[in-house]
């Protein structure tokens, strides 16, 4: 995890852009992958860790501003996510929605502390329960997550305001179930805002990629970014372009 964080923050601006994959450890009955174009110039950061024998925590944050001015805030938020996640979710008897809300509260305060004031940080964080096949999530003003199942693709909208704006910002947590071969995709703002001929890739572009029936998390995250690249007819450089995918096995 530390090596990944260092690579994201220290990518040289003249490095050639390419799709990079970050693959978490194996999950029971599911797999997860994160794909992004490197080097990154914006305020995106993602994190993941196993917090109990049956729970896996993941998240994507987008600190406002250029990366060179956001690194201390990104590092503080990333470290808070890992440390607080491990502390909060380690209890065997756990109310997952309450735990997610507490994690959001701590992240919010740490972002404001590191920024020395207000700094908008949309965030999406989820806890995958391997026993139940559920994801408990908070969406703090982030791009909606997308859930694909046998009924189609549904949005997972915001449950609260972006982090880093108010010290007592309220948020909510929700739980969704993942059936056989279901997938959840969380993408950065750079994905939906990719432009070509005055039109945006949008969530509709992500939905189209999800409906293509790609079976694996790595394959689907790769497909989303390749579709963005095809849409803009070049390697995207307008913003950080990241796709996080969790896929449930058959």
DASUL-V478644 format. One record per residue. N is the residue number from 1. SS is DSSP state (H for helix, E for strand, C for the rest). PHI is phi as a letter, one per 30 degrees, with the letter a starting at -180 (* if undefined). D_CENTER is the distance of its C-alpha to the mean C-alpha in Angstrom with 2 decimals. Layout:
n:N ss:SS phi:PHI d_center:D_CENTER
n:N ss:SS phi:PHI d_center:D_CENTER
This chain:
n:1 ss:C phi:* d_center:15.11
n:2 ss:H phi:d d_center:17.40
n:3 ss:H phi:d d_center:18.41
n:4 ss:H phi:d d_center:14.98
n:5 ss:H phi:e d_center:14.43
n:6 ss:H phi:d d_center:17.95
n:7 ss:H phi:d d_center:17.53
n:8 ss:H phi:d d_center:14.66
n:9 ss:H phi:d d_center:16.79
n:10 ss:H phi:c d_center:20.09
n:11 ss:C phi:d d_center:19.78
n:12 ss:C phi:d d_center:23.00
n:13 ss:C phi:d d_center:23.05
n:14 ss:C phi:c d_center:25.65
n:15 ss:C phi:d d_center:23.84
n:16 ss:C phi:d d_center:23.64
n:17 ss:C phi:d d_center:20.33
n:18 ss:E phi:a d_center:19.07
n:19 ss:E phi:d d_center:16.19
n:20 ss:E phi:c d_center:14.99
n:21 ss:E phi:c d_center:13.48
n:22 ss:E phi:b d_center:11.99
n:23 ss:C phi:c d_center:13.08
n:24 ss:C phi:d d_center:12.89
n:25 ss:C phi:d d_center:16.30
n:26 ss:C phi:e d_center:17.78
n:27 ss:E phi:c d_center:17.08
n:28 ss:C phi:d d_center:19.98
n:29 ss:C phi:i d_center:20.17
n:30 ss:E phi:a d_center:16.71
n:31 ss:E phi:b d_center:14.69
n:32 ss:E phi:b d_center:11.17
n:33 ss:E phi:a d_center:10.43
n:34 ss:E phi:b d_center:8.29
n:35 ss:E phi:b d_center:10.48
n:36 ss:E phi:a d_center:11.03
n:37 ss:E phi:d d_center:14.32
n:38 ss:E phi:c d_center:16.04
n:39 ss:C phi:d d_center:17.43
n:40 ss:C phi:c d_center:14.96
n:41 ss:C phi:b d_center:16.67
n:42 ss:C phi:c d_center:14.34
n:43 ss:C phi:c d_center:12.33
n:44 ss:E phi:d d_center:8.83
n:45 ss:E phi:a d_center:7.97
n:46 ss:E phi:b d_center:5.77
n:47 ss:E phi:a d_center:7.81
n:48 ss:E phi:a d_center:9.31
n:49 ss:E phi:a d_center:12.90
n:50 ss:E phi:d d_center:15.56
n:51 ss:E phi:c d_center:16.94
n:52 ss:E phi:a d_center:19.87
n:53 ss:C phi:e d_center:21.73
n:54 ss:C phi:b d_center:20.00
n:55 ss:E phi:b d_center:16.60
n:56 ss:E phi:b d_center:13.36
n:57 ss:E phi:c d_center:10.65
n:58 ss:E phi:b d_center:6.97
n:59 ss:E phi:a d_center:4.44
n:60 ss:E phi:b d_center:2.91
n:61 ss:E phi:b d_center:6.44
n:62 ss:E phi:b d_center:8.97
n:63 ss:E phi:d d_center:12.45
n:64 ss:C phi:d d_center:15.22
n:65 ss:C phi:j d_center:17.78
n:66 ss:C phi:d d_center:18.55
n:67 ss:H phi:d d_center:17.11
n:68 ss:H phi:d d_center:20.62
n:69 ss:H phi:c d_center:20.91
n:70 ss:H phi:c d_center:17.47
n:71 ss:H phi:e d_center:17.54
n:72 ss:H phi:e d_center:19.17
n:73 ss:H phi:d d_center:16.71
n:74 ss:H phi:d d_center:13.67
n:75 ss:H phi:d d_center:15.67
n:76 ss:H phi:d d_center:16.68
n:77 ss:H phi:d d_center:13.32
n:78 ss:H phi:d d_center:12.08
n:79 ss:H phi:d d_center:15.46
n:80 ss:H phi:d d_center:15.48
n:81 ss:H phi:e d_center:12.29
n:82 ss:H phi:d d_center:14.02
n:83 ss:H phi:d d_center:17.49
n:84 ss:H phi:d d_center:17.09
n:85 ss:H phi:e d_center:14.92
n:86 ss:H phi:d d_center:17.74
n:87 ss:H phi:d d_center:20.38
n:88 ss:H phi:d d_center:19.29
n:89 ss:C phi:c d_center:18.38
n:90 ss:C phi:d d_center:21.27
n:91 ss:C phi:d d_center:23.84
n:92 ss:C phi:d d_center:25.09
n:93 ss:C phi:c d_center:25.86
n:94 ss:C phi:b d_center:22.73
n:95 ss:C phi:c d_center:21.88
n:96 ss:H phi:d d_center:18.16
n:97 ss:H phi:e d_center:17.76
n:98 ss:H phi:d d_center:19.78
n:99 ss:H phi:d d_center:17.82
n:100 ss:H phi:d d_center:14.45
n:101 ss:H phi:d d_center:16.45
n:102 ss:H phi:d d_center:18.00
n:103 ss:H phi:d d_center:14.85
n:104 ss:H phi:d d_center:13.83
n:105 ss:H phi:d d_center:17.44
n:106 ss:H phi:d d_center:17.53
n:107 ss:H phi:d d_center:14.47
n:108 ss:H phi:e d_center:16.12
n:109 ss:H phi:d d_center:19.42
n:110 ss:H phi:d d_center:18.34
n:111 ss:H phi:d d_center:16.72
n:112 ss:H phi:d d_center:20.00
n:113 ss:H phi:d d_center:22.07
n:114 ss:H phi:d d_center:20.66
n:115 ss:H phi:d d_center:20.97
n:116 ss:C phi:i d_center:24.43
n:117 ss:C phi:l d_center:23.82
n:118 ss:C phi:d d_center:21.58
n:119 ss:C phi:a d_center:18.41
n:120 ss:C phi:d d_center:15.91
n:121 ss:E phi:b d_center:12.27
n:122 ss:E phi:e d_center:10.09
n:123 ss:E phi:b d_center:7.29
n:124 ss:E phi:b d_center:5.52
n:125 ss:E phi:b d_center:6.63
n:126 ss:E phi:b d_center:8.52
n:127 ss:E phi:b d_center:11.60
n:128 ss:E phi:d d_center:13.00
n:129 ss:E phi:c d_center:16.79
n:130 ss:C phi:d d_center:18.55
n:131 ss:C phi:d d_center:21.91
n:132 ss:C phi:c d_center:21.15
n:133 ss:C phi:i d_center:18.51
n:134 ss:E phi:c d_center:16.53
n:135 ss:E phi:b d_center:13.08
n:136 ss:E phi:c d_center:13.51
n:137 ss:E phi:b d_center:10.79
n:138 ss:E phi:b d_center:10.87
n:139 ss:E phi:b d_center:9.75
n:140 ss:E phi:c d_center:11.32
n:141 ss:E phi:i d_center:12.23
n:142 ss:C phi:d d_center:8.96
n:143 ss:C phi:e d_center:9.35
n:144 ss:C phi:e d_center:10.24
n:145 ss:E phi:d d_center:8.59
n:146 ss:E phi:b d_center:11.37
n:147 ss:E phi:c d_center:13.47
n:148 ss:E phi:c d_center:16.18
n:149 ss:E phi:b d_center:19.25
n:150 ss:C phi:d d_center:22.99
n:151 ss:C phi:c d_center:23.36
n:152 ss:E phi:k d_center:21.05
n:153 ss:E phi:c d_center:17.64
n:154 ss:E phi:c d_center:16.77
n:155 ss:E phi:d d_center:14.37
n:156 ss:E phi:c d_center:12.46
n:157 ss:C phi:d d_center:13.46
n:158 ss:C phi:d d_center:13.22
n:159 ss:C phi:c d_center:14.80
n:160 ss:E phi:a d_center:15.68
n:161 ss:C phi:d d_center:16.00
n:162 ss:C phi:e d_center:13.74
n:163 ss:E phi:d d_center:14.17
n:164 ss:C phi:i d_center:16.94
n:165 ss:C phi:c d_center:19.45
n:166 ss:C phi:b d_center:21.59
n:167 ss:C phi:d d_center:22.46
n:168 ss:C phi:c d_center:22.87
n:169 ss:C phi:d d_center:20.21
n:170 ss:C phi:d d_center:20.13
n:171 ss:E phi:b d_center:17.13
n:172 ss:C phi:b d_center:17.13
n:173 ss:C phi:b d_center:15.42
n:174 ss:E phi:b d_center:15.82
n:175 ss:E phi:b d_center:16.25
n:176 ss:E phi:b d_center:16.09
n:177 ss:E phi:c d_center:17.90
n:178 ss:C phi:c d_center:17.18
n:179 ss:C phi:d d_center:20.52
n:180 ss:C phi:e d_center:21.79
n:181 ss:C phi:i d_center:19.93
n:182 ss:C phi:d d_center:17.21
n:183 ss:E phi:b d_center:13.66
n:184 ss:E phi:c d_center:10.35
n:185 ss:E phi:b d_center:8.26
n:186 ss:E phi:b d_center:5.20
n:187 ss:E phi:b d_center:6.39
n:188 ss:C phi:d d_center:7.20
n:189 ss:H phi:d d_center:10.55
n:190 ss:H phi:d d_center:12.36
n:191 ss:H phi:d d_center:12.07
n:192 ss:H phi:d d_center:13.63
n:193 ss:C phi:c d_center:16.01
n:194 ss:C phi:e d_center:17.43
n:195 ss:E phi:c d_center:21.15
n:196 ss:E phi:a d_center:24.23
n:197 ss:C phi:h d_center:27.64
n:198 ss:C phi:i d_center:26.50
n:199 ss:E phi:b d_center:23.99
n:200 ss:E phi:c d_center:20.18
n:201 ss:C phi:d d_center:18.09
n:202 ss:H phi:i d_center:16.38
n:203 ss:H phi:d d_center:14.65
n:204 ss:H phi:d d_center:17.93
n:205 ss:H phi:d d_center:17.32
n:206 ss:H phi:d d_center:14.13
n:207 ss:H phi:d d_center:16.25
n:208 ss:H phi:d d_center:19.05
n:209 ss:H phi:d d_center:17.18
n:210 ss:H phi:d d_center:16.14
n:211 ss:C phi:d d_center:19.76
n:212 ss:C phi:d d_center:21.10
n:213 ss:C phi:i d_center:20.91
n:214 ss:C phi:d d_center:19.22
n:215 ss:C phi:d d_center:19.42
n:216 ss:C phi:c d_center:17.11
n:217 ss:H phi:d d_center:13.37
n:218 ss:H phi:d d_center:14.32
n:219 ss:H phi:d d_center:16.65
n:220 ss:H phi:d d_center:14.43
n:221 ss:H phi:d d_center:11.67
n:222 ss:H phi:d d_center:14.82
n:223 ss:H phi:d d_center:16.45
n:224 ss:H phi:e d_center:13.92
n:225 ss:H phi:d d_center:14.27
n:226 ss:H phi:d d_center:17.96
n:227 ss:H phi:d d_center:18.43
n:228 ss:H phi:d d_center:17.08
n:229 ss:H phi:d d_center:19.48
n:230 ss:H phi:d d_center:22.27
n:231 ss:H phi:d d_center:21.77
n:232 ss:H phi:c d_center:22.26
n:233 ss:C phi:i d_center:24.83
n:234 ss:C phi:a d_center:23.65
n:235 ss:C phi:d d_center:20.86
n:236 ss:C phi:d d_center:18.43
n:237 ss:C phi:b d_center:18.99
n:238 ss:C phi:d d_center:18.54
n:239 ss:C phi:a d_center:15.11
n:240 ss:C phi:d d_center:12.10
n:241 ss:C phi:b d_center:11.13
n:242 ss:E phi:b d_center:8.00
n:243 ss:E phi:b d_center:7.21
n:244 ss:E phi:c d_center:5.51
n:245 ss:E phi:b d_center:8.45
n:246 ss:E phi:c d_center:10.31
n:247 ss:E phi:b d_center:13.99
n:248 ss:E phi:d d_center:16.92
n:249 ss:C phi:d d_center:20.16
n:250 ss:C phi:d d_center:23.40
